[in-house]
Amino acid sequence: MTDVKSEALRYLGYRGNKPDDATSALLDKAYDELAKAAVPRYISKLSPKNDVSYLLKGNDIAAHLSASSRVIIFAATLGSAADRLIRTAEITNMAYALILDALASAFIEQVCEDAERELHEKNAGFFTWRFSPGYGDYPLDVQSDIVRYLDADKRIGLTVTGSDILIPRKSVTAVIGISDTEQAKGIRGCATCNLRKTCNYRKTGITCAI
């Protein structure tokens, strides 16, 4: 999980620069606490694309899946204890809270990548990258439908607020397309993200994209 620490530093704006000893110590402490608190889980369902068309709203997701005949609807979370750890730190030590938040963002990305590797092993075909609500014109309000479709509230404790925010916050929903022939990779990154105008990462000259 050393990559999680490196990615968290990138989110924090270090961009390859080595942190000072105090920051390194906080990072190590935060990593240990988060590793104990987090309960990473994911769920998924494989379906013919046409059977879940109501989950695939918008032109961008349609283009992303144009060559796919099947889709995997996916959700992952670090669990509620990770959220509580960050909220508690926000009350007492905001600098530490920021480090925890960056680590948790990197951690959930690692969970998603590990899950994708498992899904690749279980399902034959060519995969698209994960496309989440909020990318392009794929609306955030579809998250409620995805959570219901996966029964994610009962299976991994994932819910959605009235403003379409996932709870626990360090969670992800996404769609992965599968085809029988190799697919174009498509556009990925800030250009397709609905948060690009307010993103804190972009304000510091970095991106959350891999």
Sequence and secondary structure as in RCSB ss.txt:
>XXXX:A:sequence
MTDVKSEALRYLGYRGNKPDDATSALLDKAYDELAKAAVPRYISKLSPKNDVSYLLKGNDIAAHLSASSRVIIFA
ATLGSAADRLIRTAEITNMAYALILDALASAFIEQVCEDAERELHEKNAGFFTWRFSPGYGDYPLDVQSDIVRYL
DADKRIGLTVTGSDILIPRKSVTAVIGISDTEQAKGIRGCATCNLRKTCNYRKTGITCAI
>XXXX:A:secstr
 HHHHHHHHHHTT TT    HHHHHHHHHHHHHHHHH   EEEEEEEEGGGGGGG  SHHHHHHTTT SEEEEEE
EE  HHHHHHHHHHHHH HHHHHHHHHHHHHHHHHHHHHHHHHHHHHS SEE   B TTBTT  TTHHHHHHHHH
THHHHH  EE TTS EESSSEEEEEEEEESS       SGGGBTTTTT HHHHTT  S  
